Amino acid sequence: MTTPETPTPETPTPAPVLPLAEAAALLPERGALIGLDLGTKTIGVSSCDPDRRVATTVETVRRTKFTADALRLVALADERRAVAFVLGLPLNMDGSEGPRAQASRAFARNFARLSGRPIALWDERLSTVAVERALIAADMSRAKRAAVVDQHAALFILEGALDFLARVRAAKLPDESPPNEG
């Protein structure tokens, strides 16, 4: 007899959902990542190369039912051989979590059961605002902005995460400078 906590073939062990600072230790050195900007009507998706140097927009997934949305995200990750997801966590300006952050955490917990990959949470405060300003500065029409803003917000989230991971990696590398002769 199994307990609710014991995984069965029907209920696989959920992938870990952690802040990126904690998830970084679980991630392999190489492998593509998928960035996600979760909205109420859409999910912006971005991806990076396996060396985690260049991120690009992928698509905007129109939200329908959770399972259909999750399966589409998993398919995009499979196509890119992604090793993990980076989900934007919309914190309040004071760092507290409101209803949107709680909804993102709930999505992450549910998605972790289907994704088969770690889900790293990344502070996305003002990502959509920054993207909107950049698209306006590029003189993009309102209609065109609406079509791509979520993808670009996912790109903004993923680029921030990649910068963080690069700093973590650089901090772990031994100092290769020659000894100081003095």
C-alpha positions as CSV (number, residue, x, y, z in Angstrom):
1,M,0.0,0.0,0.0
2,T,1.4,3.4,-0.9
3,T,0.9,6.7,1.0
4,P,0.2,9.9,-0.8
5,E,3.9,10.9,-0.4
6,T,5.1,7.7,-2.1
7,P,5.6,8.1,-5.8
8,T,3.9,5.5,-8.0
9,P,4.1,5.1,-11.8
10,E,0.9,7.2,-12.1
11,T,2.4,10.0,-9.9
12,P,6.1,10.5,-10.7
13,T,8.4,12.2,-8.4
14,P,8.0,16.0,-9.0
15,A,11.0,17.8,-10.3
16,P,12.5,20.3,-7.8
17,V,11.2,23.8,-7.7
18,L,13.8,26.1,-6.1
19,P,15.1,29.7,-6.3
20,L,17.8,29.9,-9.0
21,A,20.5,30.5,-6.3
22,E,19.7,27.0,-4.9
23,A,18.9,25.3,-8.3
24,A,22.2,26.4,-9.7
25,A,24.0,23.6,-7.8
26,L,21.6,21.0,-9.4
27,L,22.1,22.1,-13.0
28,P,24.6,20.4,-15.3
29,E,27.4,22.6,-16.6
30,R,25.9,22.6,-20.1
31,G,22.4,22.4,-21.4
32,A,19.8,24.7,-22.8
33,L,17.4,26.4,-20.4
34,I,13.8,27.5,-21.1
35,G,12.7,30.8,-19.8
36,L,9.0,31.3,-18.9
37,D,6.9,34.4,-18.3
38,L,3.6,33.2,-16.8
39,G,0.6,35.4,-17.4
40,T,-3.0,34.9,-16.9
41,K,-3.8,34.5,-20.6
42,T,-0.4,33.6,-22.1
43,I,3.0,32.1,-21.3
44,G,6.0,33.8,-22.9
45,V,8.8,31.3,-23.8
46,S,12.4,31.8,-24.5
47,S,15.4,29.5,-24.8
48,C,19.2,29.6,-24.7
49,D,22.0,27.6,-26.4
50,P,23.6,24.7,-24.5
51,D,26.5,26.9,-23.5
52,R,24.1,29.4,-22.0
53,R,25.6,32.4,-23.9
54,V,22.8,33.5,-26.2
55,A,19.1,33.6,-25.4
56,T,16.3,34.0,-28.0
57,T,12.5,34.3,-28.0
58,V,10.6,31.1,-28.9
59,E,6.8,31.7,-28.8
60,T,3.8,32.8,-26.8
61,V,1.6,30.0,-25.6
62,R,-2.0,30.9,-25.3
63,R,-3.3,29.4,-22.0
64,T,-6.1,27.0,-22.3
65,K,-6.1,24.1,-19.8
66,F,-3.2,23.4,-17.5
67,T,-2.3,20.0,-18.9
68,A,-2.4,21.2,-22.5
69,D,-0.2,24.2,-21.6
70,A,2.2,22.1,-19.7
71,L,2.5,19.5,-22.5
72,R,3.3,22.3,-25.0
73,L,6.1,23.6,-22.7
74,V,7.5,20.2,-22.2
75,A,7.4,19.7,-26.0
76,L,9.3,23.0,-26.5
77,A,11.9,21.9,-23.9
78,D,12.2,18.4,-25.6
79,E,12.8,20.0,-29.0
80,R,15.7,22.1,-27.5
81,R,17.0,19.3,-25.3
82,A,16.6,21.7,-22.3
83,V,17.8,20.6,-18.9
84,A,15.7,23.0,-16.8
85,F,13.1,25.8,-16.8
86,V,13.5,29.3,-15.4
87,L,10.2,30.7,-14.3
88,G,9.7,34.3,-13.5
89,L,8.5,35.0,-10.0
90,P,6.6,38.3,-9.9
91,L,7.6,39.6,-6.5
92,N,6.2,42.9,-5.2
93,M,8.6,45.8,-5.1
94,D,9.3,45.3,-1.4
95,G,10.2,41.7,-2.1
96,S,7.0,40.2,-0.6
97,E,4.8,37.8,-2.5
98,G,1.4,38.7,-3.6
99,P,-1.3,36.8,-5.5
100,R,0.6,36.7,-8.8
101,A,3.7,35.2,-7.1
102,Q,1.6,32.7,-5.3
103,A,-0.1,31.7,-8.6
104,S,3.4,31.3,-10.2
105,R,4.5,29.1,-7.3
106,A,1.3,27.0,-7.7
107,F,1.9,26.6,-11.4
108,A,5.5,25.6,-10.7
109,R,4.4,22.9,-8.2
110,N,1.9,21.5,-10.6
111,F,4.2,21.8,-13.6
112,A,7.0,20.0,-11.7
113,R,4.9,16.8,-11.7
114,L,4.9,16.8,-15.6
115,S,8.1,18.6,-16.6
116,G,10.7,16.1,-15.6
117,R,13.2,19.0,-15.2
118,P,14.1,21.3,-12.4
119,I,12.2,24.6,-12.2
120,A,14.3,27.5,-11.1
121,L,12.4,30.6,-9.8
122,W,13.9,34.0,-10.8
123,D,12.8,37.4,-9.5
124,E,11.1,39.1,-12.5
125,R,10.2,42.4,-11.0
126,L,9.6,45.0,-13.7
127,S,10.5,42.6,-16.5
128,T,7.4,43.4,-18.5
129,V,7.7,47.1,-17.8
130,A,11.4,47.1,-19.1
131,V,10.4,45.1,-22.2
132,E,7.4,47.4,-22.9
133,R,9.8,50.4,-22.7
134,A,12.3,48.8,-25.0
135,L,9.7,47.9,-27.6
136,I,8.2,51.4,-27.4
137,A,11.7,52.9,-27.9
138,A,12.0,50.6,-30.9
139,D,8.9,52.3,-32.3
140,M,6.9,49.1,-32.3
141,S,3.1,49.5,-32.7
142,R,0.8,48.6,-29.8
143,A,-0.5,45.6,-31.7
144,K,2.9,44.3,-32.5
145,R,4.1,44.8,-28.9
146,A,1.1,42.9,-27.6
147,A,2.0,39.9,-29.9
148,V,5.6,39.7,-28.6
149,V,5.8,41.3,-25.2
150,D,5.4,38.0,-23.3
151,Q,8.2,36.3,-25.3
152,H,10.5,39.2,-24.7
153,A,9.6,39.2,-21.0
154,A,10.6,35.5,-20.9
155,L,13.8,36.5,-22.7
156,F,14.5,39.2,-20.1
157,I,13.9,36.7,-17.3
158,L,16.2,34.1,-18.9
159,E,19.0,36.6,-19.7
160,G,19.0,37.7,-16.0
161,A,19.2,34.1,-14.9
162,L,22.0,33.4,-17.4
163,D,24.0,36.4,-16.1
164,F,23.5,35.1,-12.5
165,L,24.6,31.6,-13.5
166,A,27.7,33.0,-15.2
167,R,28.6,35.0,-12.1
168,V,28.2,31.9,-9.9
169,R,30.3,29.8,-12.3
170,A,33.0,32.5,-12.4
171,A,33.1,32.7,-8.6
172,K,33.7,28.9,-8.5
173,L,36.6,28.9,-10.9
174,P,40.1,28.9,-9.4
175,D,42.1,32.1,-9.9
176,E,44.3,31.6,-12.9
177,S,46.3,34.7,-12.6
178,P,50.1,34.4,-12.1
179,P,51.4,34.6,-8.6
180,N,52.3,38.1,-7.5
181,E,56.1,38.4,-7.5
182,G,57.1,41.0,-5.2
